[in-house]
Amino acid sequence: MVVTNSLLSDFNEKYKFLLNNITDVIIETELNGIFTYISPQVRDQFGYKPEKVIGENFLEFIHTDDISIVKKALMDITKFKKIFYVECRVKHKAGHYIPVSVQGNFVEVQDTLRLVGTLRDISEKKIAIQNHKNIERQLKTSEIKYRTIFEQTVDSIILIDSIYGEIVDFNEQMHKTLGYSREEFEKLRIPDFDLMENEEDYKAHLEKVVNIGSDSFETKYRTKTGEIKDILVKAKAIEIEDKIFLHSIIRDITKKRQAKKQTDEINTLKSELLSRTSHELKTPLIAIRGFTDLLLELHRDKYDDETISILDEIKYGTERLEAIINKLLETSLLESGSILLNTKKEDLSFLIKFCARNLRGLAETRNQFMHLNIYDKIILDFDKEKIHEVISHLIINALKFTPPYGEIKIQTNFRDDFVVVSVRDNGIGFTKEEKKRIFKKFGKIERYGQGWNIGIEGTGMGLYTSRKIIELHRGEIWVESSGRNKGSKFSFTLPLKRE
């Protein structure tokens, strides 16, 4: 083949093009490290002009901590005639160092050995490696944290393969709760100790949890010794390495169930005692009231004013005591679930107006103002007598706990599928702690001797029975108050539609 000047020129142009456009920096040094050539990329990547680098020693650009490993690599290539590769830091003209890989080999150029190779910026690679290490470290830390929580939590935890239903992992509390060793429990499946699900039910339940994402349910487990435990299970579908598992938290609620049963029994006995005592109290009370009425009706003209006043006080006292006993009886019935609502379609607006009208006289005796802002007609299903009791009690409370010349506002609104009835006053209000107590049994807030011109009578049962009545109607009742002397607002809801 004849090599013409034209071919040489074309080859040189291609060679020059490759050198100028390759991303790596091409280097050529003598055996002592003196640069004899460096490609133009050194300007863009390291800030140096090529002509300023030629004649300088390669080691002068290396970070002092890396010089030893570079020298060792040079010795190895000289000794073992293998390809030169080393990673080190090269100084940028601006003063900072850039991580690079240096790769090359010895070649003979005009009867002289030279090191020819490349410098490659590996900053991104180093960052990627560091990020990978950080991720691995974080994963390791997370794994340690998870395993620590997994093993030390007081609840039992199991991880179940959603396809085959096998228990793939569990904590120490899990096998201890059922009395098995770890080795024994590893051989079990859920239906082996779950009394509520056979194998077929178990597989169907697995599929259900996977489809809906989570489930919470109660079941019964049999321990190794045959003891039956009440169990609460909270299961959640999770994905681990493209596989779906069920992560289940198992809580032994046997003692809680037993405690609740005992509490229910005590409450039942207490309600029965309260009911019987109330009935026994009413018998002599009726006699006292009856004879008092008889004396006042038949012999009033025989007594002086002081005696008549005493008899009137006895009559008032028996009426008040009878009202308290009736309230206790109602509370007992509400607690036992013995009260059935007599719901009919009624006009709630009419009932509110009726209650307000009946209590307007009490408001006037205290120089208080009552304002109504309610819809003309609200027809829905409710027990008129029971809701009358609730509305009247809320208005009476507002009148009692608002000083003279105060204001009471009654209004109605609609919220979603409910009507909201509110009774607002500008009275003494409630503290945060008081708001927690008032809807509980005997939750009366004591106001006696605190310098307010307000009513203080009451048993502390009114708001409790009001809450029970509203809950029987599938509604809610609550109080809002910003604190002492800032008034209060009692509200309750009733559903617009019957379920």
C-alpha positions, 0 to 999 in steps of 0.5 A: 500500500502506498501512503501518500501525503493526502492519506497521512494528512487525513489520518492526522486529522482523524487522530487530532479529532479523536484527541480533541473530542475524547472526554478523558485527558490523554497523557504521555510521560517519561519514566521519571514522570515528566510530561511530554504530552497532555491533551487539550482536555486538561484545560476544561477539566483541571484548568491548566494550559497544556503547554504549561504542563508539559515539562512538569513532573506528574507527581507534583500534581498528586495529593501528598497522601496519594503519592506513595500509592502512585509510586508503588503502581509505577514500580509494579508496572516496571517490575511486572510489565502489567497495565498501570491503574491507580486512583488518586487525587489530582490538583486543579489549578484553582487549588482543590483536588479532583478524584481521578483514575490513571490508566496506561502502559509503557510504549516505545516511542522513537526507541524511548520508553514512555508511559502513555495513558489517560486521566479520567475524572471519577468524581461522580463515581466516587459520589455514587459509591459514597451514596451507595455506602450511605444507603447501605449504612442507613439500611443496616441501621434501619434493619438493626432498629427494626430488629430491635423493635421487632424483638423487644416490643411487648406485642407479638409480631408475625410476618406471613407469606401472602401466597402460601400462608407460611409464617416467615418471621416472628418475634420472641414474644409471639412464640412465648405468648402461646407457650412454644419454643422458637423451633416448635413455632417455626413448624406451625401454621396459623390454623394450627392454633387459631380456633376461629379459622380453618385452612380454607377460611385462613386462605380466604382471609389472607386474600381479603387482607391483600385486596383491602390492604389491612384488617383488624379483628378479634379471634381466639388462640389455643396455647400449647397447654390448651389454654384459650386466649382472646386475641386482637390482630391488626394485619397490614399488607406490605411489599418486600422485594416485590413480594406481598407479606402480611405484617400482623401485630398480635395482642393478648386481650384475655385479661382486658376481656376478663376485666371488662366482664367484671366491670360490666357485672359490677355496673349491673349490680350497681344499677340494680342496687340503685334501682331498688334503693330508688324504688324503696325511697319513693314509697315513704316519700309518697306517703310524706307528700300525700299527708302534706298535701292532705294537711294543706288542703283540709286543714290550711285554715287551722294553721298559722302562717309559719306552720303553713310555710313549713308544710309548703317547704316539706312539700317542695322538698319531697317534690325535689327529692322525688325528681332526684329519685326519678333521675336516678331511676332513669340513669339506671335504665339508660345504663342497663339499656332497658329504655326503648325510644318511642320515635315518631316524625315530629317537628323539632322546631316546635319542640324547641319553641315549646321548651323555650316558652315554658322556661321564659318565666325563669329567664324573666325572674333573673332578668335574662334575655332568650333569643331563638334563631331556628328554622320554621320547621324541622321534621325528623324521627325522634322521641319527643319526650326524651329530646324535650328533656335534653333541650329543657336541661340545656336551657335550664343550665344556661339560665342557671349558670349565667348571671342576671342580665345575661343572654341565652341564644338557641339556634339550629343548623344543618351539617351533612345528614344531621341537624345541629341544635345549640344553646349558647350563653355568656355565663361563667363558662368552663375550664379545660378540666371541667369540660372533661367531666361534665358529661360523666355520671355525677359530673356536676361542677361545684359552684357554691361559695364562689361569688357568682350570682347563679343557681347551684342546685342539681345532681350532676346527672342531667348532662350524663342522661342527656348524653345517653339519650342523644347517643341512643338517637345516634347523635353526638353532644358536646360543649365549647368554652374558651374558659372561665367567664367566657360563656359556653355553647352546648350542641347536639346532633340528630340524624335527618334520616332514620337508619 
